[in-house]
Amino acid sequence: MTGQKYKMCVVAALIAGACSSMYYFHAFLGTCTVVAHIFYIPIVLASFWWRRKGLIVAVFSSAFLILSHIFLGPDLAGINDYSRAVMFLVISFVVGELSERIAKDKDLLQSTNQKLQARE
């Protein structure tokens, strides 16, 4: 299995686990306090690995969180879910931007290293 396929499988498994636990907590236990924080793990990993493309995971997680609130737990505190969905997007954007900067700095260091080696 290649590196990208492995990363996709890890993120997909984490998203599936987070979605199923969210469904279980909303549908059967009637609460959502802690379980929504599980979504941060795949969001951060996807944004770190795929930079700005990781926003796709954050958008999906936000949509699932809001839709699960609407359909499964309308009597639960909704403002927390909406603010958490916005934070998913913000965190994904920040991590993606930082990952972009790391990649640019790494490329700059490699090119500078090649120039210095060529001088020797």
C-alpha positions in Angstrom: 0.0 0.0 0.0 1.4 3.4 -1.0 1.7 6.3 1.4 -1.2 8.2 0.0 -3.5 5.2 0.1 -2.5 4.5 3.6 -3.2 8.1 4.6 -6.6 8.0 2.9 -7.5 4.8 4.7 -6.4 6.2 8.1 -8.5 9.4 7.6 -11.5 7.4 6.3 -11.3 5.0 9.2 -11.1 7.9 11.7 -14.0 9.7 10.0 -16.1 6.6 10.0 -15.4 6.0 13.7 -16.2 9.6 14.6 -19.4 9.5 12.5 -20.6 6.2 14.0 -19.8 7.3 17.6 -21.6 10.6 16.9 -24.7 8.7 15.6 -24.6 6.4 18.7 -24.3 9.2 21.2 -27.1 11.3 19.5 -29.5 8.4 18.7 -29.1 6.2 21.7 -27.7 8.2 24.5 -29.2 11.6 23.7 -26.0 13.6 24.3 -23.2 15.0 22.2 -20.9 16.7 24.7 -17.5 15.0 24.2 -17.9 12.9 21.1 -17.8 15.8 18.6 -14.2 16.5 19.7 -13.1 13.2 18.0 -13.5 14.9 14.6 -10.5 17.1 15.3 -8.1 14.1 14.9 -8.9 13.4 11.2 -9.3 17.1 10.4 -5.8 17.9 11.7 -4.3 14.9 10.1 -5.9 15.5 6.7 -5.0 19.2 6.8 -1.4 18.4 7.7 -1.0 15.7 5.1 -2.9 17.3 2.2 -2.6 21.0 3.2 -5.6 23.0 1.9 -7.3 19.9 0.5 -7.8 18.8 4.0 -10.7 21.4 4.2 -12.8 18.7 2.5 -12.6 16.6 5.6 -13.5 19.6 7.7 -16.5 20.5 5.5 -17.8 16.9 5.6 -17.3 16.8 9.4 -19.1 20.1 9.9 -22.0 19.0 7.6 -22.3 15.7 9.4 -22.3 17.4 12.8 -24.9 19.9 11.9 -27.1 17.3 10.1 -26.9 14.9 13.0 -27.9 17.7 15.3 -30.9 18.6 13.1 -32.1 15.0 12.5 -31.1 13.1 15.5 -31.0 15.6 18.4 -33.0 18.7 17.8 -33.6 19.2 21.5 -29.9 19.2 22.3 -27.8 22.4 22.6 -27.4 23.5 18.9 -25.3 26.6 19.3 -22.4 24.5 20.5 -22.6 22.3 17.4 -22.7 25.3 15.0 -19.8 27.0 16.7 -17.9 23.7 16.7 -18.5 23.3 13.0 -17.0 26.7 12.4 -14.0 25.8 14.5 -13.6 22.6 12.4 -13.2 24.9 9.4 -10.9 27.4 11.1 -8.6 24.6 12.5 -8.4 23.0 9.2 -7.5 26.2 7.4 -4.9 27.1 10.0 -3.2 23.7 9.9 -3.4 23.6 6.1 -1.7 27.0 5.9 1.0 26.1 8.4 1.6 22.9 6.4 1.9 24.9 3.2 4.5 27.1 4.9 6.5 24.1 6.2 6.5 22.7 2.7 7.7 26.0 1.1 10.5 26.3 3.8 11.5 22.8 3.2 11.8 23.4 -0.6 13.8 26.6 0.0 16.2 24.7 2.4 16.7 21.9 -0.2 17.4 24.4 -3.0 19.8 26.3 -0.8 21.5 23.1 0.2 21.9 22.1 -3.4 23.4 25.5 -4.3 25.9 25.2 -1.4 26.9 21.7 -2.4 27.4 22.9 -6.0 29.8 25.6 -4.8 32.0 23.0 -3.0 
